Amino acid sequence: METIYYIVDSIDGDYANLVRTDMESFDRKLVARALLPAGIDVGTKLKYEMFEYEVVE
C-alpha cells in the first residue's frame, strides 16, 4: 500500500482541502473532516496509509 503525505490547505465547514507534499501537484483533495484525526487545523501535516490519516510532525 502506498504512503502519501498531505498538508491541510484550508478548512471549509465539515470538509478540509488537502495538498500532497510528497510530489509536485496543484490538485487539492477534498476530504470530510470526519475521516481526519481530531484537532486538525490549517497547516497540519498528515500521512495517509492503509485507508487512514495520521498526524505527523
N, C-alpha and C positions, 0 to 999 in steps of 0.2 A: 504494500500500500504506500502511496506517495505521501510525503510530508510537505505541506505548503505553509508558508508564513505570510501573515497579513498584518496590517495596521488599521485600526479603526479611523476612518477618514472623517466621518460625520455620523450623527445620530438624528433620526427623524421619527419621533414618537416610538412606536414599537419595532422599528427597523434600524439597522446600522449598515452603513456603506463601508465595505472593506476593500483595501487595495493590497495587491500582492507586493511583497518586498523581496522575494527571492528571485524575481526575474523582472525585466522591463515590461510593464504592462500599464496601459492607461485605462483599462477597463475596471469598473467598480463592481463588486458583488454585493447585492442587497440580501441581507440575512435577517430573519426575525430575531429579535433580542432574546426571545425565549430559548433559542438554541445556543446562545452565547453564555459564557460564565457571568455570574452576578457581579455587579460593580464595575463593569467596563465603562470607559469614557473615551472621548476623542484622544487619539494618540496611544491607546493601549495596544500592545503587540500581542498577537495571537498565533498559535500553532494549530493547524488542522491536520489531524491524523486519526485514522480509524473511525471516521464519521463523528469526531468530537473536536471541539475547540477548547484550547487551554491557554491561559495567560502565561506569557514568557517574559522574562526580564530583559 
